[in-house]
């Protein structure tokens, strides 16, 4: 078992033996820690030569000499010769120097861990040199859960530590204050990149003296189109911090499974032909739980501000003085197009993109059909599966050619994704023939034809390789 240790190398001499790319990477970390680095090698890669020229590092030219170890605290052996690395390790052991031999734990007296840097907060992961790739994978997973604002929060707490201890002499009260500092509005302001506001909140709380009460908040979070892999890191952090999750009907179970296990989940779905949660009820739930001091996540499919009523919910929160943040998500038009191989813009075919909703007749009455029917643009129509006949009629009536390509993407980014392609005049017939159901996104424009050649995810309906004429060839191949 290794003894975990964080070394203060500020203004201390460290030797790196080796002049290649690995030596440069190790030197970068040492410089960040404030070490006075000497690199010894016959030759240096350009990055190290530039640092020598700038005076950032010292350079010992030539082959390794034992006296290079004099006066140094740590040694990194980063040469390509194991015998030389073994000699450096033995010399270091004889002189009681800690030596790390890169990728050789048997020769090393200390290991460099996989590091998550939220300076001054550091999280280090080590497998004792037995499985460095696993340590790196664990680092990647934890990296996504640690808010980048933690570094600023630690710095702020460090500056005010003495005043906090003086104000809250009682340990229990001090712990409550730190809980508030870590979970409340100070951290939220730092996350929003408003350090002055965060410090003001802290100073006000210290001046008032009483332990601050827990204040609830709401995060409007975009869950993306359905594939959990498209969830943003900030959305994942919000789900892991949530006390209450108010989620739409289209949020997939794999996404909900990523949330904090003990969070209260409340379905507030809005799906045609089934149970409908009025918007006023959603507002009331956000207010109730936030006023109770909970961290609420309003989890919405796609992006909160693209046909998701996020604007209405934001106005409500602001009117009622509820702290909030907005975490954007990947909207369906971007995701469905990408998963079907359709570029929404193209120099030869489309110089603009329009996002349109066709949810109901009221939506139709507000659309400028003559503008939507113009060529050299891409239309992404949300919630239009139930209106395909009327959509087709209006587009053609206002000048869009019946031969215009379309791609109709059902369950975009999910394992059951299906992409139907064809020409606008055939859209209602083809959609009925293949029983396309909501949720589905319609992409209309010349770029939609790209799905026939660039499609890569899910089933492509009408793929010529699946037609009867190709059946004998497929059978022979089998």
ZIRACOR-V893260 format. One line per field, one symbol per residue. phi: phi as a letter, one per 30 degrees, with the letter a starting at -180 (. if undefined). psi: psi as a letter, one per 20 degrees, with the letter a starting at -180 (. if undefined). burial: + if it has 9 or more other ideal C-beta (glycine too) atoms within 8 Angstrom, else -. Layout:
# ZIRACOR-V893260
phi->???
psi->???
burial->???
This chain:
# ZIRACOR-V893260
phi->.dcdaccdceicdbccckbcdddddddedddddidcccccadbbdeddddddddidbcbcdjdebeddddiccbbccbcccdedddddddddddchcdbcceibddcccaccddbccbeddbccbbciidbdddedddedddedccdededddddddddceddddddcddddddddddddddccddddddddibddddddddddddddidddddcdabcdcdcidkdedcddddddddddcdcbbccdddddeedddddedcddcbdbdbbeibebceddddeddededdddidcccccbdicecchchdddddeddddcicdbbccdbddedddddddcicddbaecbbcabccbcbdadddddcdcdddddddhbccccdhcddbdddeddddddcjddddddbbcccheicecebccblcedcedddddechdbddbcccbkeddddddccebbiccdieedcdedceedddddd
psi->pqoppopojpkqpppooqjahghgghhghghhijqoppppqhqqqhghhhhghijhqqpoqaqpqhihipjqgqppolriohgghhggggggghjlqpppopkmhhiqiqqorppoolpjpppppqjkihmhhgghghghghgiiophihghgggghghjgghghhhnhphghhghghggghibhghhhhhjlmhghghggghghhhhgqpqqpprrppoppjaihohijprhhgggghiiqhpooqrhipqghghiirphjqppoplqnppjappoqhhhgghgggghgijjqopoooqqcphjnkjkhgghggggghjkpqrqpoqroqhggggggijkophqphihpjrpppqplhrhhghiiqnhhghiqrkqppooqljhikhghggggghhjipqijpqqpooplpirhkppppqbqghiggghhghjlpqqpqpppprhhhihhhhipipapopjphijqhhiggghggh.
burial->--------+--+++++++++-+++-++-+++-+-+-+++++--++--++-++----+-++---+---++--++++++++----++++++-+++---++++++-++-++-++--+++-+---++++++-+--+--++-++--+-+-+--+++++++++--+---++-++----++-++++++--++++++++---+-+++-++--++-----+-++++++++++++++--+++--++++++-+++++++-+++--++-+++--+--+-++-+-----+---+++-+++-++---+++++++++++-+++-+--++-+++---++++++-+++++++++-++++-+++---+--++++++----++--+-+--++---+++++++++-++--++-+++-+-+---+++++++++++--++++++++--++-++--+-+--++++++++++-++--++--+-++-+------+---+----
